[in-house]
Amino acid sequence: MIYKYRFVAVMVIFLWSGFTYGQQDVAGHVLDSNGLALEGATIIARKQNQFVLSDKEGKFVMKSLDGFPLKLEVSYVGFQPQSFLLDAPSLDLKIILEEDNMLGEVIVTSRRRQEEIQAVPIPVSVVSGALLEETQAFNVNRLKELVPTIQLYSSNPRNTTLNIRGLGSTFGLTNDGIDPGVGFYVDGVYYARPAVTALDFIDVDQIEVLRGPLGTLFGKNTTSGAFNITTRRPRFQLDATIESSFGNFGFVQTRGSVTGPLSQKLAARLSFSGTKRDGLLYNVTTQKHTNDLNNLGLRGQLLYVPSEKVEVLVAGDFTRQRPDGYAQVIAGVVETRRASFRQFNQIISDLNYSLPSTNPFDRIIDHDTPWRSGNDLGGVSVNVDADIWGGTLTSTSAWRYWNWDPSNDRDFTGLEALSLSQAPSRHDQWSQEIRYAGDISNNLTGVVGVYALWQDLRSTPYHTEESGIHQWRFIQSNQSPLWGTPGLLEGYGIRTTNSLLSFSGAVFGQLDWKINDKFNLLPGLRWNYDEKQVYFNRQTYGGLQTDDPELLALQRAVYNDQEFEAVVDESNFSGQITLAYRPSQRINTFATFSTSFKPVGINLGGLPREDGRNMLELARIEPEYVIHYEVGVKTNPSSRSTLNLVFHNSDITNFQALVQTPDLSVNRGYLANAEQVRVRGAELDWTYRNNKNFNTFGSIALTDAKYIKFTNAPVPLEEVGGESFKDISGGRLPGVSKWAGSFGVEWSTDAKLSGIEGKFFVGSELFFRSEFSSSPSPSQYLNIDGYALLNARTGFRAPNGFSFFLWSRNLTDTDYFELLLPGAGNAGHYAGVLGDPRTFGITMKFVLEGNHKN
């Protein structure tokens, strides 16, 4: 668990306050117990449009106040905050703050209202925006090193698996016909596409990672957890931040934001992020480095406060990524059960080809198909919060889009086997949520809402798979000399036009009934409806033009025409009940039972064929049904520490799995249901702050994830050529380490640099995980060894003015794989997604915080 300073809690309270204007002033000084001035102390006028910082002499001035008696709140990092009523204007206040060595509160919105994290009966990990910035954890893939219950596997932004506790999305290449099980929310807006995980975070305040089913709290159903990301909001104070980082491999990143008032009731914020880095792989064919970074993101917000009880936040964002990237290296070769002439090493020998390197960590490739990964995401949202009936009524309306323009080399070699592999797509989503959270009576609070999501995903204009001059040798299934017919498969391919229209609607709610001072009962219920319509039309083209039936049969064995339409729908009820027992302020225990459904799916990558027939019965994928148990205890052993322990168990019926197939016509495999899956484990996390200059945190996760029953599973790579399917009941789920953990420590001391007061600090984070399977069906070969990553940072941090720090990621330069995946057609070779080598650099940051202007 990552602690967050009390300052953020006060900021949140301020931003949700109402604002009025008057004609009276308040001024004074903020001092410590020794009478020394505190520069940068925060002074907030409750229910006013005023927020100022003290200057070098500790002085502050707040003008044009109204509504006396007035509540002032004063805070400074490392000191106990104060709040008091001011009966009348005063120009000579003296405010003394006492040092505070206690652990700062962490405020979360997991239950759609602001609460202290230890009071919430849900396992939650929180990472502050400041820690993200200082550790260079600027996207989800890097965030997972701070939260070990997260699993992220990506061969490109489209083909991304995001899981919590091993559950969420199918492992391997993406099939768009199923929904993710992990909700991804930014300022209350659901992001439907997994490509969002590739984006750079822009001006993030904090990230909450919630574990377990959450369908009674969130609009979109979340069967395994959610990311609840909060960005920094506009302020009625002129502030500006600019930050630049420079590192090895040509790394350059610049981020910044500016915020301030446009009028007495309107404030704005503009934020941006740009990242560039040279490629980490060298392509000997093009004589260029590839897998670079080339990202640009913008986010703008307008905050309108027409009255004390209403806030309107309009936000728009745009992210553009243009890397020459996401290439994979050949990681190894497996001998399959196919005939000897169909083994990878024999194939490349017959073609007089050799790999540029047999050591994947040489980071050398020879791919002949250009890599392109154009990834554009953006949207607009309108959020309205109104204080009413003792709570908050919230309306969140949003439109988002995703454009995907790729080119891949799916044979992973310099041979022209698959010469083209492209799936350009366009996705639009519209969502509407109306939710009320607040007090119903003295002992009863709750959340109730309705939610609707419309999605339109389609090819633009079509997806393409095309064979090259060497494809015949990879796909050759017998010794017939006809396979070597010149031009038989060269340029022969498929163009697929597809579309998916879907609707998801829900009514959800959860109550919190305070039975007495120690017991709370929290029941919740959800009704969900999902409908999906798919159109799929695949047409062959190119290749040798012939009327010879034997040659045509060989071509159709590689690619064939296919067209189908399908409509699926499903409605279901799910719910949860939690009993929380808090015997003291330092101990909070809870036990939860819940049920949940992952929506019905539909195959959108092509269907397998049987005796020349499209297997339309495989178009529908049954919804997952989840039964979940969880018990936990959250404790504060002292005022400076937290220690939390959770045990969890999930049983999933009709687990939605991806079946990898040697059939190239079934692009990206097809979906199927595993009969029964179980995930269970324990999670321990803690924070400790010895004094205001030292703190540490840690988290350890033990996870046991198994197929209890999967009798018709795909065979692993080494068994291709034998039976078509395999009973893998009892085998482990892919992508899940039995053990994973992260630890962090930071020491700091008060210091002054060029007249700027701040702190020098030294910090380090360690992430480790044990070995795990990288194959949907357990394999002897596609397993990734455990590894540990050490990151470190040191520098000078100031709340206002200039800061800098040096940083290094993977300090020990550990070689490791993030993902292994078989080549198209399962010829025996497999590729790897490599983790980054050691990187290091310097970050410089300048913060300018001005006083409020009327």
Summary of the structure (lengths in Angstrom):
residues: 854
radius of gyration: 28.4
end to end distance: 39.8
largest distance: 99.0
contacts: 3047
relative contact order: 0.12
helix: 8%
strand: 56%
